[in-house]
Each structure stands twice: as structure tokens, then as C-alpha cells.
Amino acid sequence: MNYSTKYTASKRSYGTGFFDVCNTLDELKRAIVAQEMYFEDDVEYTDDMYTEELFEKYKKKGQYSLIRVKLHPTEKIEFDEYDGASGFSIEKKNPPAILSSIEFIGD
């Protein structure tokens, strides 16, 4: 099986959670800057605005943890959010079918 490398982040600070999966680390950094500029500063991000210093500022402000995922082809990344902090889990794309059944038979 061929694994793919993906990049994502968890966000520990209050505000808007982070839900992007990127193909490169550079793409992830730019996605973080774009999100923080939009939600914190109400600025529409363009690629020519990016600097490493800006990324470090927003990474610290949003308390981001950057994560490289070696993703199996049968799995996907699913996001969860609570009170503006976000994280992710890795889940099967096609989980096993439920084999049990239920039937309501009355009160």
C-alpha cells in the first residue's frame, strides 16, 4: 500500500477551529496565516502577503501544533472542535458494516 503524506494542525486557543488538510508544510503554514488574518484581522489573504515571521506570529497566537500524517489509503482525517479549539482523528473511510440488527417489538 502506498501511504500519502499530509499536513494538518490542531489549534488549542479560543476562536475558530482549524480544519484543513494540506499536501505540503508550506501549504499548511499559508493556510494558518490565511485563517488567522481573516478571522483575527478581517483581512483577505493573498499568497504575496506570506512571511515566515507572520506565520510564527499567528502560530503562537492560535497555539497551533503542526502535524505530519503518514496516511493509509483506506483512512481519512476527521476534525473535531470544542469551544474554538480543534483537533483531528484518523478514521477508516469505509468502516466495517454493522452486522447486528434491532427490531422494535412493542412496549
Long-range contacts (C-beta under 8 A, 24 or more apart in sequence): 1-72, 1-73, 1-74, 2-73, 3-70, 3-71, 3-72, 3-73, 4-70, 4-71, 4-73, 5-68, 5-69, 5-70, 5-71, 6-68, 6-69, 6-71, 6-77, 7-66, 7-67, 7-68, 7-69, 8-67, 8-69, 8-77, 8-88, 9-64, 9-65, 9-66, 9-67, 10-64, 10-65, 10-67, 10-85, 10-86, 10-87, 10-88, 11-62, 11-63, 11-64, 11-84, 11-85, 11-86, 11-87, 12-62, 12-63, 12-64, 12-65, 12-85, 13-61, 13-62, 13-63, 13-84, 13-85, 14-83, 14-84, 14-85, 15-39, 15-40, 15-62, 15-84, 16-84, 17-79, 17-81, 17-84, 17-85, 17-86, 18-62, 18-64, 18-79, 18-86, 19-79, 19-81, 19-86, 21-77, 25-66, 25-68, 28-66, 29-55, 29-59, 29-66, 30-55, 32-58, 32-59, 32-62, 32-64, 33-58, 36-61, 36-62
